[in-house]
Amino acid sequence: MINVNIRYLFLYLIHFSKCLNTCFHVIGHPVTLSCEPSGEGNVSQVEWRIGGCDGRRILVSNTNNPVVVEQDYIDRVSAVTMRGFTLLGTQRNDAGPYCCSLTTFPLGSLKFHLFLYLSEDPQTGTVHLHQLQTRLTYLIIVKPVLLCQLSILNILCFVIKRNSMSLKRTEWPCSMI
């Protein structure tokens, strides 16, 4: 039952969240990463980073100057547009969060987040779908349960300490909480 709920949540996150875009792909093959702002506006500059918006820059492109690609990506980037680019020959370390920063008129600066999952299996990307489901299970079930258990433990420790002030604090395992 939980697995089905996670699948529905996974689909909800992909199709309805404006900041989360997820891409599943196979290591060694090219992948096109893109960001599309909603609404009208002219894009004057785009910057792509891996590792999130504060991560390592991949490229910068603007309407007045040629594309500037960082040294590590010179032979691996192609088809650069103001909306995206193609990363050739994906490698294991290409997996992770990406940030696309757009400068537009009249909308101003916009940031889009994309997460690239890579699979070694050329048939399917199910390995990473399973990993995503595991992460969602952890976030949905494990973390709240742990927080609930810690909260209950804290309440019990408080009640026990309050009702038994005659015992030394060091005698209780709760004294570290």
N, CA, C and O atoms as a DFTB+ gen file, in Angstrom:
708 C
 N C O
     1  1       0.822      -1.195       0.000
     2  2       0.000       0.000       0.000
     3  2       0.869       1.263       0.000
     4  3       0.569       2.225      -0.707
     5  1       1.935       1.258       0.786
     6  2       2.810       2.426       0.854
     7  2       3.482       2.658      -0.493
     8  3       3.616       3.800      -0.933
     9  1       3.907       1.579      -1.150
    10  2       4.572       1.704      -2.440
    11  2       3.666       2.390      -3.459
    12  3       4.131       3.231      -4.228
    13  1       2.383       2.044      -3.476
    14  2       1.426       2.668      -4.393
    15  2       1.290       4.147      -4.075
    16  3       1.280       4.974      -4.987
    17  1       1.185       4.497      -2.790
    18  2       1.070       5.901      -2.397
    19  2       2.298       6.696      -2.807
    20  3       2.186       7.844      -3.237
    21  1       3.456       6.094      -2.677
    22  2       4.687       6.788      -3.048
    23  2       4.722       7.027      -4.544
    24  3       5.159       8.086      -4.994
    25  1       4.260       6.039      -5.333
    26  2       4.219       6.237      -6.782
    27  2       3.331       7.413      -7.141
    28  3       3.687       8.229      -7.992
    29  1       2.165       7.504      -6.490
    30  2       1.274       8.625      -6.777
    31  2       1.919       9.943      -6.362
    32  3       1.807      10.934      -7.083
    33  1       2.590       9.970      -5.214
    34  2       3.270      11.180      -4.771
    35  2       4.391      11.531      -5.742
    36  3       4.588      12.699      -6.080
    37  1       5.118      10.522      -6.185
    38  2       6.190      10.740      -7.150
    39  2       5.633      11.390      -8.414
    40  3       6.199      12.367      -8.905
    41  1       4.539      10.864      -8.943
    42  2       3.924      11.446     -10.136
    43  2       3.434      12.853      -9.855
    44  3       3.555      13.733     -10.707
    45  1       2.889      13.076      -8.682
    46  2       2.422      14.410      -8.317
    47  2       3.590      15.399      -8.312
    48  3       3.469      16.503      -8.842
    49  1       4.705      15.011      -7.724
    50  2       5.860      15.905      -7.658
    51  2       6.374      16.250      -9.050
    52  3       6.726      17.400      -9.314
    53  1       6.418      15.276      -9.929
    54  2       6.936      15.530     -11.270
    55  2       5.989      16.418     -12.064
    56  3       6.437      17.337     -12.749
    57  1       4.700      16.161     -11.984
    58  2       3.768      16.849     -12.865
    59  2       3.223      18.161     -12.324
    60  3       2.746      18.984     -13.105
    61  1       3.275      18.381     -11.038
    62  2       2.626      19.567     -10.506
    63  2       3.542      20.535      -9.767
    64  3       3.149      21.677      -9.530
    65  1       4.719      20.127      -9.403
    66  2       5.618      21.023      -8.687
    67  2       6.380      21.887      -9.683
    68  3       6.944      21.377     -10.651
    69  1       6.394      23.179      -9.448
    70  2       7.080      24.085     -10.365
    71  2       8.592      24.072     -10.169
    72  3       9.319      24.393     -11.109
    73  1       9.094      23.716      -8.991
    74  2      10.538      23.771      -8.772
    75  2      11.215      22.433      -8.975
    76  3      12.439      22.396      -9.105
    77  1      10.490      21.342      -9.008
    78  2      11.133      20.031      -9.094
    79  2      10.876      19.432     -10.459
    80  3       9.730      19.202     -10.846
    81  1      11.946      19.182     -11.180
    82  2      11.858      18.497     -12.458
    83  2      12.870      17.373     -12.386
    84  3      14.032      17.596     -12.047
    85  1      12.433      16.171     -12.703
    86  2      13.288      15.011     -12.557
    87  2      13.501      14.349     -13.904
    88  3      12.567      14.222     -14.696
    89  1      14.725      13.928     -14.164
    90  2      15.072      13.311     -15.434
    91  2      15.782      11.987     -15.158
    92  3      16.742      11.949     -14.389
    93  1      15.322      10.916     -15.774
    94  2      15.962       9.606     -15.657
    95  2      16.665       9.316     -16.970
    96  3      16.084       9.474     -18.044
    97  1      17.917       8.892     -16.881
    98  2      18.660       8.643     -18.107
    99  2      19.709       7.563     -17.878
   100  3      19.958       7.154     -16.744
   101  1      20.325       7.104     -18.975
   102  2      21.304       6.023     -18.919
   103  2      22.715       6.594     -19.046
   104  3      22.974       7.447     -19.894
   105  1      23.620       6.116     -18.196
   106  2      25.020       6.544     -18.237
   107  2      25.606       6.247     -19.616
   108  3      25.368       5.185     -20.191
   109  1      26.377       7.207     -20.135
   110  2      27.039       7.030     -21.417
   111  2      26.284       7.611     -22.596
   112  3      26.851       7.765     -23.678
   113  1      25.024       7.932     -22.407
   114  2      24.212       8.484     -23.487
   115  2      24.003       9.977     -23.277
   116  3      24.063      10.455     -22.144
   117  1      23.756      10.721     -24.359
   118  2      23.491      12.158     -24.197
   119  2      22.129      12.401     -23.552
   120  3      21.198      11.612     -23.712
   121  1      22.037      13.496     -22.828
   122  2      20.768      13.898     -22.222
   123  2      20.604      15.398     -22.448
   124  3      21.558      16.165     -22.316
   125  1      19.393      15.802     -22.786
   126  2      19.106      17.221     -22.972
   127  2      18.420      17.751     -21.724
   128  3      17.365      17.257     -21.327
   129  1      19.023      18.752     -21.115
   130  2      18.468      19.392     -19.931
   131  2      17.865      20.717     -20.373
   132  3      18.490      21.477     -21.113
   133  1      16.653      20.986     -19.918
   134  2      16.014      22.237     -20.336
   135  2      15.217      22.849     -19.199
   136  3      14.787      22.163     -18.271
   137  1      15.033      24.145     -19.296
   138  2      14.181      24.862     -18.347
   139  2      13.294      25.802     -19.165
   140  3      13.774      26.539     -20.026
   141  1      12.026      25.762     -18.885
   142  2      11.052      26.550     -19.636
   143  2      10.292      27.449     -18.673
   144  3       9.495      26.956     -17.875
   145  1      10.519      28.747     -18.731
   146  2       9.740      29.636     -17.864
   147  2       8.298      29.708     -18.345
   148  3       8.033      29.722     -19.547
   149  1       7.377      29.753     -17.400
   150  2       5.980      29.923     -17.778
   151  2       5.713      31.412     -17.928
   152  3       6.264      32.225     -17.187
   153  1       4.888      31.757     -18.861
   154  2       4.579      33.165     -19.080
   155  2       5.424      33.754     -20.189
   156  3       6.319      33.107     -20.732
   157  1       5.121      34.975     -20.504
   158  2       5.834      35.674     -21.573
   159  2       7.104      36.310     -21.018
   160  3       7.153      36.704     -19.853
   161  1       8.086      36.402     -21.828
   162  2       9.335      37.039     -21.424
   163  2      10.444      36.649     -22.369
   164  3      10.471      35.534     -22.891
   165  1      11.350      37.565     -22.583
   166  2      12.507      37.306     -23.433
   167  2      13.697      36.947     -22.562
   168  3      14.066      37.704     -21.664
   169  1      14.299      35.795     -22.824
   170  2      15.466      35.354     -22.069
   171  2      16.699      36.019     -22.667
   172  3      16.978      35.881     -23.858
   173  1      17.436      36.745     -21.822
   174  2      18.653      37.406     -22.298
   175  2      19.917      36.673     -21.857
   176  3      20.971      36.836     -22.473
   177  1      19.823      35.862     -20.789
   178  2      20.988      35.097     -20.331
   179  2      20.526      33.840     -19.621
   180  3      19.498      33.834     -18.944
   181  1      21.300      32.772     -19.782
   182  2      21.053      31.523     -19.078
   183  2      22.379      31.031     -18.499
   184  3      23.425      31.119     -19.143
   185  1      22.315      30.516     -17.277
   186  2      23.495      29.929     -16.633
   187  2      23.082      28.586     -16.058
   188  3      22.065      28.486     -15.372
   189  1      23.866      27.552     -16.334
   190  2      23.614      26.214     -15.813
   191  2      24.703      25.845     -14.814
   192  3      25.885      26.102     -15.039
   193  1      24.279      25.233     -13.695
   194  2      25.211      24.762     -12.666
   195  2      24.836      23.350     -12.247
   196  3      23.663      22.978     -12.264
   197  1      25.837      22.572     -11.872
   198  2      25.604      21.255     -11.289
   199  2      25.908      21.355      -9.798
   200  3      26.855      22.033      -9.398
   201  1      25.105      20.680      -8.977
   202  2      25.271      20.764      -7.529
   203  2      24.369      21.827      -6.933
   204  3      24.600      22.281      -5.812
   205  1      23.345      22.229      -7.669
   206  2      22.426      23.264      -7.184
   207  2      22.859      24.644      -7.644
   208  3      23.831      24.786      -8.387
   209  1      22.137      25.650      -7.201
   210  2      22.377      27.029      -7.665
   211  2      23.696      27.617      -7.170
   212  3      24.177      28.605      -7.725
   213  1      24.283      27.022      -6.134
   214  2      25.592      27.467      -5.653
   215  2      26.701      26.509      -6.083
   216  3      27.842      26.630      -5.638
   217  1      26.359      25.561      -6.947
   218  2      27.310      24.539      -7.370
   219  2      28.270      25.016      -8.449
   220  3      28.426      26.215      -8.681
   221  1      28.904      24.058      -9.096
   222  2      29.918      24.328     -10.119
   223  2      29.251      24.728     -11.439
   224  3      28.342      24.048     -11.914
   225  1      29.706      25.821     -12.016
   226  2      29.119      26.314     -13.263
   227  2      29.508      25.412     -14.431
   228  3      30.646      24.954     -14.542
   229  1      28.522      25.172     -15.298
   230  2      28.753      24.397     -16.513
   231  2      28.897      25.331     -17.704
   232  3      29.836      25.210     -18.490
   233  1      27.951      26.270     -17.831
   234  2      27.988      27.177     -18.972
   235  2      27.185      28.440     -18.696
   236  3      26.326      28.483     -17.816
   237  1      27.497      29.465     -19.481
   238  2      26.741      30.724     -19.478
   239  2      26.537      31.109     -20.936
   240  3      27.460      31.043     -21.748
   241  1      25.323      31.507     -21.251
   242  2      25.027      31.963     -22.603
   243  2      24.152      33.202     -22.513
   244  3      23.204      33.246     -21.729
   245  1      24.475      34.212     -23.323
   246  2      23.594      35.377     -23.383
   247  2      23.456      35.836     -24.824
   248  3      24.183      35.381     -25.707
   249  1      22.527      36.729     -25.047
   250  2      22.204      37.136     -26.416
   251  2      23.299      37.972     -27.065
   252  3      23.346      38.055     -28.292
   253  1      24.175      38.588     -26.294
   254  2      25.199      39.482     -26.846
   255  2      26.564      38.838     -27.048
   256  3      27.382      39.351     -27.812
   257  1      26.819      37.722     -26.373
   258  2      28.144      37.096     -26.423
   259  2      28.020      35.618     -26.762
   260  3      26.949      35.030     -26.613
   261  1      29.118      35.016     -27.218
   262  2      29.071      33.574     -27.479
   263  2      28.948      32.789     -26.171
   264  3      29.171      33.318     -25.082
   265  1      28.594      31.543     -26.310
   266  2      28.453      30.649     -25.154
   267  2      29.818      30.442     -24.507
   268  3      30.815      30.225     -25.195
   269  1      29.853      30.512     -23.172
   270  2      31.080      30.228     -22.421
   271  2      30.853      28.919     -21.672
   272  3      30.009      28.836     -20.779
   273  1      31.625      27.894     -22.053
   274  2      31.515      26.579     -21.425
   275  2      32.748      26.367     -20.557
   276  3      33.871      26.625     -20.989
   277  1      32.534      25.897     -19.336
   278  2      33.654      25.644     -18.423
   279  2      34.548      24.536     -18.980
   280  3      34.081      23.659     -19.708
   281  1      35.823      24.583     -18.635
   282  2      36.852      23.688     -19.166
   283  2      36.460      22.208     -19.073
   284  3      36.651      21.463     -20.034
   285  1      35.917      21.777     -17.939
   286  2      35.563      20.363     -17.743
   287  2      34.464      19.887     -18.688
   288  3      34.291      18.683     -18.879
   289  1      33.727      20.812     -19.274
   290  2      32.569      20.443     -20.088
   291  2      32.716      20.807     -21.567
   292  3      31.783      20.586     -22.340
   293  1      33.846      21.350     -21.977
   294  2      34.003      21.846     -23.354
   295  2      33.647      20.797     -24.407
   296  3      32.915      21.106     -25.347
   297  1      34.137      19.578     -24.276
   298  2      33.863      18.533     -25.269
   299  2      32.585      17.752     -24.970
   300  3      32.256      16.806     -25.686
   301  1      31.872      18.137     -23.932
   302  2      30.701      17.358     -23.518
   303  2      29.384      18.112     -23.663
   304  3      28.323      17.546     -23.400
   305  1      29.430      19.370     -24.074
   306  2      28.218      20.185     -24.181
   307  2      27.951      20.497     -25.648
   308  3      28.862      20.849     -26.396
   309  1      26.685      20.362     -26.050
   310  2      26.309      20.743     -27.413
   311  2      24.875      21.265     -27.414
   312  3      24.165      21.187     -26.412
   313  1      24.471      21.795     -28.554
   314  2      23.097      22.266     -28.777
   315  2      22.627      23.227     -27.683
   316  3      21.528      23.078     -27.147
   317  1      23.460      24.204     -27.360
   318  2      23.110      25.172     -26.317
   319  2      22.102      26.174     -26.876
   320  3      22.313      26.774     -27.930
   321  1      21.006      26.337     -26.145
   322  2      20.010      27.360     -26.472
   323  2      19.739      28.166     -25.210
   324  3      20.311      27.891     -24.155
   325  1      18.878      29.145     -25.320
   326  2      18.510      29.932     -24.141
   327  2      17.566      29.153     -23.225
   328  3      17.187      29.650     -22.164
   329  1      17.190      27.962     -23.616
   330  2      16.285      27.137     -22.811
   331  2      16.919      25.832     -22.335
   332  3      16.318      25.120     -21.531
   333  1      18.123      25.503     -22.814
   334  2      18.719      24.250     -22.395
   335  2      19.979      23.907     -23.164
   336  3      20.496      24.714     -23.936
   337  1      20.466      22.689     -22.939
   338  2      21.661      22.198     -23.628
   339  2      21.665      20.679     -23.576
   340  3      20.912      20.068     -22.817
   341  1      22.519      20.080     -24.389
   342  2      22.678      18.629     -24.388
   343  2      24.028      18.290     -23.775
   344  3      25.062      18.831     -24.169
   345  1      23.999      17.385     -22.807
   346  2      25.211      16.892     -22.154
   347  2      25.553      15.551     -22.802
   348  3      24.787      14.593     -22.696
   349  1      26.691      15.487     -23.466
   350  2      27.095      14.288     -24.202
   351  2      27.813      13.310     -23.285
   352  3      28.502      13.716     -22.349
   353  1      27.648      12.015     -23.557
   354  2      28.381      10.987     -22.824
   355  2      28.274      11.130     -21.319
   356  3      29.284      11.319     -20.640
   357  1      27.072      11.044     -20.792
   358  2      26.878      11.234     -19.346
   359  2      27.733      10.253     -18.547
   360  3      27.934       9.104     -18.941
   361  1      28.221      10.739     -17.426
   362  2      29.056       9.964     -16.520
   363  2      28.356       9.871     -15.168
   364  3      27.438      10.637     -14.874
   365  1      28.798       8.934     -14.365
   366  2      28.189       8.718     -13.050
   367  2      28.142      10.011     -12.226
   368  3      27.151      10.265     -11.542
   369  1      29.194      10.827     -12.281
   370  2      29.225      12.052     -11.470
   371  2      28.372      13.180     -12.059
   372  3      28.310      14.267     -11.485
   373  1      27.715      12.933     -13.197
   374  2      26.780      13.919     -13.746
   375  2      25.422      13.852     -13.057
   376  3      24.613      14.770     -13.188
   377  1      25.171      12.778     -12.329
   378  2      23.897      12.655     -11.616
   379  2      23.858      13.669     -10.482
   380  3      24.879      13.973      -9.865
   381  1      22.673      14.181     -10.221
   382  2      22.512      15.106      -9.106
   383  2      21.688      16.317      -9.470
   384  3      21.056      16.359     -10.525
   385  1      21.696      17.308      -8.585
   386  2      20.875      18.504      -8.803
   387  2      21.531      19.492      -9.768
   388  3      22.742      19.713      -9.728
   389  1      20.719      20.069     -10.620
   390  2      21.152      21.111     -11.553
   391  2      20.318      22.354     -11.293
   392  3      19.188      22.277     -10.812
   393  1      20.895      23.494     -11.619
   394  2      20.183      24.761     -11.489
   395  2      20.327      25.529     -12.793
   396  3      21.426      25.681     -13.325
   397  1      19.209      26.003     -13.291
   398  2      19.181      26.829     -14.492
   399  2      18.732      28.218     -14.046
   400  3      17.611      28.390     -13.568
   401  1      19.604      29.202     -14.204
   402  2      19.269      30.586     -13.835
   403  2      19.049      31.379     -15.111
   404  3      19.938      31.472     -15.957
   405  1      17.867      31.946     -15.244
   406  2      17.521      32.734     -16.424
   407  2      17.396      34.197     -16.052
   408  3      16.858      34.539     -14.999
   409  1      17.894      35.051     -16.919
   410  2      17.641      36.484     -16.803
   411  2      16.689      36.818     -17.940
   412  3      17.003      36.604     -19.111
   413  1      15.519      37.347     -17.585
   414  2      14.486      37.603     -18.589
   415  2      13.976      39.030     -18.478
   416  3      14.166      39.711     -17.470
   417  1      13.325      39.454     -19.547
   418  2      12.613      40.724     -19.510
   419  2      11.186      40.440     -19.929
   420  3      10.992      39.845     -20.990
   421  1      10.207      40.812     -19.192
   422  2      10.206      41.686     -18.017
   423  2      10.155      40.927     -16.694
   424  3       9.968      41.547     -15.647
   425  1      10.316      39.596     -16.711
   426  2      10.130      38.797     -15.497
   427  2      11.287      38.879     -14.510
   428  3      11.100      38.555     -13.337
   429  1      12.468      39.296     -14.935
   430  2      13.625      39.366     -14.040
   431  2      14.368      38.040     -13.987
   432  3      14.387      37.296     -14.967
   433  1      14.977      37.744     -12.847
   434  2      15.755      36.511     -12.679
   435  2      14.859      35.371     -12.221
   436  3      14.042      35.530     -11.315
   437  1      15.023      34.231     -12.855
   438  2      14.266      33.028     -12.508
   439  2      15.246      31.883     -12.325
   440  3      16.246      31.796     -13.037
   441  1      14.959      30.998     -11.365
   442  2      15.804      29.826     -11.139
   443  2      14.931      28.583     -11.233
   444  3      13.832      28.533     -10.682
   445  1      15.440      27.587     -11.937
   446  2      14.750      26.316     -12.090
   447  2      15.670      25.211     -11.601
   448  3      16.878      25.243     -11.836
   449  1      15.090      24.235     -10.920
   450  2      15.861      23.123     -10.367
   451  2      15.499      21.844     -11.108
   452  3      14.332      21.598     -11.413
   453  1      16.500      21.043     -11.391
   454  2      16.313      19.787     -12.093
   455  2      17.192      18.749     -11.409
   456  3      18.315      19.054     -11.006
   457  1      16.692      17.533     -11.276
   458  2      17.503      16.464     -10.692
   459  2      17.677      15.377     -11.735
   460  3      16.698      14.855     -12.268
   461  1      18.916      15.041     -12.023
   462  2      19.232      14.019     -13.016
   463  2      19.613      12.725     -12.308
   464  3      20.591      12.675     -11.562
   465  1      18.823      11.677     -12.555
   466  2      19.127      10.333     -12.070
   467  2      19.718       9.559     -13.235
   468  3      19.180       9.593     -14.342
   469  1      20.813       8.865     -12.997
   470  2      21.439       8.070     -14.048
   471  2      21.420       6.601     -13.674
   472  3      21.627       6.237     -12.516
   473  1      21.167       5.757     -14.674
   474  2      21.107       4.319     -14.479
   475  2      22.149       3.655     -15.358
   476  3      22.442       4.142     -16.449
   477  1      22.709       2.553     -14.896
   478  2      23.649       1.798     -15.716
   479  2      22.924       0.804     -16.602
   480  3      23.523       0.252     -17.526
   481  1      21.664       0.568     -16.343
   482  2      20.873      -0.393     -17.096
   483  2      20.282       0.280     -18.332
   484  3      19.414       1.142     -18.195
   485  1      20.728      -0.089     -19.541
   486  2      20.202       0.562     -20.738
   487  2      18.744       0.226     -21.015
   488  3      18.097       0.913     -21.805
   489  1      18.214      -0.814     -20.384
   490  2      16.820      -1.191     -20.614
   491  2      15.856      -0.256     -19.896
   492  3      14.877       0.208     -20.482
   493  1      16.137       0.016     -18.625
   494  2      15.219       0.845     -17.833
   495  2      15.989       1.699     -16.850
   496  3      17.181       1.492     -16.623
   497  1      15.302       2.651     -16.276
   498  2      15.868       3.473     -15.213
   499  2      15.280       3.093     -13.874
   500  3      15.239       3.915     -12.958
   501  1      14.815       1.838     -13.743
   502  2      14.093       1.437     -12.542
   503  2      14.948       1.479     -11.287
   504  3      14.420       1.654     -10.189
   505  1      16.254       1.324     -11.428
   506  2      17.126       1.382     -10.252
   507  2      16.946       2.720      -9.550
   508  3      16.814       2.775      -8.327
   509  1      16.941       3.773     -10.311
   510  2      16.846       5.088      -9.705
   511  2      15.430       5.435      -9.285
   512  3      15.235       6.207      -8.346
   513  1      14.430       4.873      -9.971
   514  2      13.055       5.061      -9.519
   515  2      12.908       4.426      -8.146
   516  3      12.267       4.988      -7.257
   517  1      13.513       3.238      -7.976
   518  2      13.477       2.579      -6.679
   519  2      14.198       3.418      -5.627
   520  3      13.720       3.541      -4.500
   521  1      15.349       3.998      -5.988
   522  2      16.073       4.840      -5.037
   523  2      15.242       6.053      -4.648
   524  3      15.226       6.451      -3.483
   525  1      14.545       6.646      -5.631
   526  2      13.700       7.797      -5.326
   527  2      12.572       7.383      -4.404
   528  3      12.245       8.103      -3.460
   529  1      11.963       6.212      -4.668
   530  2      10.887       5.738      -3.811
   531  2      11.405       5.497      -2.400
   532  3      10.711       5.789      -1.425
   533  1      12.617       4.966      -2.284
   534  2      13.203       4.741      -0.966
   535  2      13.402       6.065      -0.242
   536  3      13.109       6.166       0.949
   537  1      13.896       7.078      -0.942
   538  2      14.081       8.390      -0.321
   539  2      12.750       8.981       0.106
   540  3      12.634       9.541       1.197
   541  1      11.736       8.856      -0.758
   542  2      10.422       9.389      -0.403
   543  2       9.843       8.634       0.781
   544  3       9.220       9.231       1.659
   545  1      10.050       7.300       0.809
   546  2       9.575       6.517       1.944
   547  2      10.228       7.031       3.218
   548  3       9.562       7.194       4.241
   549  1      11.523       7.284       3.159
   550  2      12.235       7.794       4.322
   551  2      11.663       9.137       4.754
   552  3      11.423       9.362       5.941
   553  1      11.445      10.030       3.792
   554  2      10.935      11.355       4.131
   555  2       9.505      11.309       4.635
   556  3       9.142      12.055       5.545
   557  1       8.682      10.433       4.047
   558  2       7.264      10.396       4.392
   559  2       7.019       9.598       5.661
   560  3       6.184       9.984       6.480
   561  1       7.734       8.488       5.837
   562  2       7.420       7.586       6.942
   563  2       8.474       7.611       8.040
   564  3       8.149       7.843       9.205
   565  1       9.722       7.377       7.686
   566  2      10.756       7.192       8.698
   567  2      11.005       8.466       9.493
   568  3      11.016       8.427      10.723
   569  1      11.206       9.591       8.820
   570  2      11.506      10.819       9.552
   571  2      10.384      11.206      10.512
   572  3      10.664      11.478      11.680
   573  1       9.100      11.243      10.060
   574  2       8.049      11.590      11.027
   575  2       7.963      10.601      12.177
   576  3       7.711      10.999      13.314
   577  1       8.172       9.299      11.897
   578  2       8.115       8.301      12.965
   579  2       9.239       8.551      13.958
   580  3       9.013       8.518      15.167
   581  1      10.452       8.802      13.460
   582  2      11.571       9.088      14.362
   583  2      11.312      10.350      15.177
   584  3      11.569      10.381      16.381
   585  1      10.807      11.382      14.523
   586  2      10.504      12.617      15.242
   587  2       9.436      12.382      16.288
   588  3       9.513      12.909      17.398
   589  1       8.436      11.585      15.930
   590  2       7.366      11.272      16.879
   591  2       7.932      10.487      18.061
   592  3       7.615      10.781      19.213
   593  1       8.774       9.487      17.774
   594  2       9.365       8.701      18.848
   595  2      10.233       9.570      19.751
   596  3      10.180       9.432      20.973
   597  1      11.024      10.456      19.172
   598  2      11.850      11.346      19.985
   599  2      10.987      12.278      20.820
   600  3      11.311      12.554      21.975
   601  1       9.897      12.763      20.248
   602  2       8.996      13.644      20.995
   603  2       8.367      12.903      22.158
   604  3       8.293      13.430      23.268
   605  1       7.913      11.681      21.910
   606  2       7.312      10.879      22.985
   607  2       8.352      10.592      24.056
   608  3       8.050      10.671      25.247
   609  1       9.579      10.257      23.648
   610  2      10.648       9.993      24.609
   611  2      10.937      11.238      25.448
   612  3      11.121      11.139      26.661
   613  1      10.976      12.395      24.815
   614  2      11.195      13.641      25.551
   615  2      10.076      13.904      26.547
   616  3      10.335      14.311      27.679
   617  1       8.838      13.676      26.137
   618  2       7.695      13.885      27.042
   619  2       7.770      12.914      28.206
   620  3       7.563      13.306      29.354
   621  1       8.065      11.641      27.920
   622  2       8.176      10.654      28.994
   623  2       9.302      11.018      29.960
   624  3       9.134      10.914      31.175
   625  1      10.422      11.435      29.437
   626  2      11.539      11.837      30.295
   627  2      11.146      13.019      31.173
   628  3      11.469      13.056      32.360
   629  1      10.455      13.972      30.588
   630  2      10.019      15.135      31.349
   631  2       9.076      14.723      32.479
   632  3       9.216      15.172      33.617
   633  1       8.106      13.854      32.145
   634  2       7.133      13.409      33.155
   635  2       7.831      12.611      34.239
   636  3       7.571      12.820      35.423
   637  1       8.716      11.700      33.854
   638  2       9.430      10.883      34.839
   639  2      10.293      11.770      35.731
   640  3      10.297      11.605      36.951
   641  1      11.012      12.696      35.142
   642  2      11.865      13.590      35.925
   643  2      11.031      14.450      36.859
   644  3      11.404      14.682      38.009
   645  1       9.926      14.907      36.364
   646  2       9.074      15.786      37.169
   647  2       8.482      15.044      38.362
   648  3       8.389      15.588      39.462
   649  1       8.081      13.788      38.130
   650  2       7.453      13.002      39.193
   651  2       8.468      12.349      40.122
   652  3       8.103      11.919      41.217
   653  1       9.705      12.266      39.725
   654  2      10.719      11.588      40.534
   655  2      11.933      12.484      40.729
   656  3      13.037      12.121      40.323
   657  1      11.754      13.597      41.316
   658  2      12.850      14.545      41.506
   659  2      13.874      14.052      42.511
   660  3      14.956      14.629      42.623
   661  1      13.549      12.987      43.250
   662  2      14.477      12.505      44.264
   663  2      15.671      11.768      43.654
   664  3      16.721      11.674      44.291
   665  1      15.528      11.241      42.422
   666  2      16.649      10.542      41.796
   667  2      17.599      11.548      41.163
   668  3      17.194      12.630      40.738
   669  1      18.857      11.174      41.112
   670  2      19.842      12.048      40.494
   671  2      19.626      12.081      38.981
   672  3      19.206      11.092      38.380
   673  1      19.915      13.211      38.388
   674  2      19.751      13.387      36.936
   675  2      20.607      12.394      36.142
   676  3      20.190      11.937      35.078
   677  1      21.774      12.061      36.640
   678  2      22.668      11.162      35.908
   679  2      22.171       9.722      35.897
   680  3      22.701       8.902      35.146
   681  1      21.171       9.392      36.705
   682  2      20.650       8.031      36.729
   683  2      19.685       7.766      35.579
   684  3      19.320       6.618      35.323
   685  1      19.274       8.820      34.890
   686  2      18.283       8.655      33.831
   687  2      18.947       8.672      32.463
   688  3      19.793       9.526      32.196
   689  1      18.573       7.736      31.590
   690  2      19.138       7.740      30.243
   691  2      18.654       8.945      29.434
   692  3      19.233       9.267      28.396
   693  1      17.616       9.600      29.895
   694  2      17.045      10.731      29.165
   695  2      17.826      12.012      29.379
   696  3      17.550      13.008      28.710
   697  1      18.775      12.024      30.270
   698  2      19.448      13.278      30.610
   699  2      20.225      13.864      29.434
   700  3      20.535      15.056      29.436
   701  1      20.541      13.060      28.445
   702  2      21.275      13.558      27.288
   703  2      20.354      14.128      26.220
   704  3      20.830      14.766      25.281
   705  1      19.055      13.914      26.338
   706  2      18.119      14.353      25.302
   707  2      17.762      15.803      25.484
   708  3      16.983      16.350      24.704
